[in-house]
Amino acid sequence: MSANHSEFEHSLQSAYQRYKAKHRLDAASKERIMARIESTTDAHQLQHGYLSRYRRFSYIKPAIISCIALVLILPLFNVLKEQTERIKPGQSSVVDVTYEENLIATNSEQPVRLALTLPPLPMNGVPDISFSEVATSTPEQKLLSFNQLVENLKQEAQSATQLVGLDFADEIRQGRLVQLDGDWFIEFCNEQRQLLRSGVIEQSLLASKAADQSNMTFDVYSNQNGVIALLQNTQPLMCD
Amino acid sequence: MTKISSLIKGWLNPALDAEQQMLAYSHNPEPALLNPLVEQFSDDLYHFLLAQSDVAMAEEILQLTWLKVMEKRQGFTEGNSVKSWLFTIARNTLIDELRRSQRWDFSDIDDAQNASFAEQCSLSHKSVEQLHNDREQQKLSDESFRALIHSLPLAQREAIVLQLEGFSIVDIAIITSEKTETIKSRLRYARQSLKKQFERINDNQCRDNHYVPVSGQEYLS
C-alpha cells in the first residue's frame, strides 16, 4: 500500500515536472512582462515622482542651500544699506540760514530787513518790502541790488550790533523749498540739498501761510562764509 | 579559466538570494532589481495559474501579478518567503479576475467529497484513451496530465498544484488563507480522486459510461 502510494506520488511529481519543462513560459512572454514592468515603473515615477522624492527628502541639501544664500545675501544687505543712505542722507552739513533779527529796524518807522531776507513773517505792523525789480531782473542784477541794499543798511546802521550779519554776497543760486521726512531743504538745480534750520522755517516760511510751501522758489545769496539770505522768487525755478 | 574568473567574481559579488532581492526592490523600485525575480519565479507562477485557467488568462494574470508585486512591494517584510508571497498575490489576482469575469465557482470541499461518478470520471473519452495509452507507456503525457489535473475541483486542484510546487501544508494554508486541516482534506480528496482516475484507466470502467466531459476550462466557465 505504502509502496503503491509512493509510486503514485512519484509518478505525479515527475509528470508535473515533465509538464512544466515542456510548457515553460516562452522568452517573449517574459520580455513582455519585463517591458510592462519598465513602462509601469516609468509611468509610476511620472505620477508619483514628487512623492517618491519627498520620501527621500534630506535636510542636508536645504541646509547647504540656506548657508550659500546667507553668504550671498549679507553683502547685498550692505549694498542695500548704502543705497538707502544715498537716497536719504542721514546728517548732512546743516547750513544755518542767517536769521538776522537785528536787521529788523524795530525802532524804525519802516522796518526793512527780515521781510527782505525771508518770506513774510507773521509780524503785525511790519510791512513787506517789494523787490519786484529784483525778482524780474537777471541774477547779476539781483546780486547787485542785494549788495546795494546791504550797503545802504550798513550806512543806516546806528549801532555795532546792527552791523552784525550784514555781509555782501558774491553768489546767487536759485533753489526750491522741499520737505523731506519732516525736514525742510532748499534743493538747487543740481539736486543738491541744504537743510534749513527748523526754527527759521517754522517762524517765517510756514507762518506765511503760502498755498504751496513746498514749491516756493528762492534766491539764495551766499559768499565764502555761507548763506547770507533767502529771497522768495515769484518766478518758477528754471533749471537748464 | 573562465570558470575560475566567474567564481572569483561570484565570490567578490555574491548574488542576492530571492528574499534579499525582493527586499532590495522594495526599498529601491528599480526594474533591474525585479527582473531576476521575474526570471526565477515566472515559470512556477505560470504553471500554477495555468492549472486554474487557460493559457491566455494565465499569461494575463501573470503580468497582473507582477504589476501587483510592484504595487505592494512595501508589504514584503524580512523573514517571509518570496515564493509564498508571490503565489499568494497570484492566487488573489486570479480569484479577482475569475470573480470579475463571473467564472468563480470555488466548489466546497464537501461537494467535492460527494462528487458523483461523472465528476470522478470527468475525463473525456479521448483523455481516457490517452491515459490508457500512457499507462502502457508507463508515463503520463502532457495532455493527459493536464486533463487529469483539470478534472479536480478548483480547491483541490489548487492545493495539489501548490504541493507539487514544493509548498508544505502550512505554506499552502497561508497562501490560500485556509486552516491546515482544510488543506489536508483537500489534498487527501485530490489524491483519492487522482488515484481513482488511474485505477479507472486500469479497469477501463469509464469507457462504457456516457457522461458529459468536463474539462478544466468548462468547469471554470
Chai-1 contact restraints between the chains, C-beta under 6 A:
chainA,res_idxA,chainB,res_idxB,connection_type,confidence,min_distance_angstrom,max_distance_angstrom,comment,restraint_id
A,F8,B,K195,contact,1.0,0.0,6.0,A-B,restraint_1
A,A15,B,L140,contact,1.0,0.0,6.0,A-B,restraint_2
A,A15,B,F145,contact,1.0,0.0,6.0,A-B,restraint_3
A,Y16,B,L164,contact,1.0,0.0,6.0,A-B,restraint_4
A,Y19,B,D142,contact,1.0,0.0,6.0,A-B,restraint_5
A,Y19,B,F145,contact,1.0,0.0,6.0,A-B,restraint_6
A,K20,B,H47,contact,1.0,0.0,6.0,A-B,restraint_7
A,K22,B,D142,contact,1.0,0.0,6.0,A-B,restraint_8
A,R24,B,D43,contact,1.0,0.0,6.0,A-B,restraint_9
A,L25,B,S42,contact,1.0,0.0,6.0,A-B,restraint_10
A,L25,B,D43,contact,1.0,0.0,6.0,A-B,restraint_11
A,L25,B,Y46,contact,1.0,0.0,6.0,A-B,restraint_12
A,S29,B,E59,contact,1.0,0.0,6.0,A-B,restraint_13
A,K30,B,S42,contact,1.0,0.0,6.0,A-B,restraint_14
A,I33,B,V38,contact,1.0,0.0,6.0,A-B,restraint_15
A,I33,B,Q63,contact,1.0,0.0,6.0,A-B,restraint_16
A,I33,B,W66,contact,1.0,0.0,6.0,A-B,restraint_17
A,M34,B,N35,contact,1.0,0.0,6.0,A-B,restraint_18
A,M34,B,V38,contact,1.0,0.0,6.0,A-B,restraint_19
A,R36,B,Q63,contact,1.0,0.0,6.0,A-B,restraint_20
A,I37,B,P31,contact,1.0,0.0,6.0,A-B,restraint_21
A,I37,B,L34,contact,1.0,0.0,6.0,A-B,restraint_22
A,I37,B,W66,contact,1.0,0.0,6.0,A-B,restraint_23
A,E38,B,P31,contact,1.0,0.0,6.0,A-B,restraint_24
A,T40,B,L67,contact,1.0,0.0,6.0,A-B,restraint_25
A,T41,B,P31,contact,1.0,0.0,6.0,A-B,restraint_26
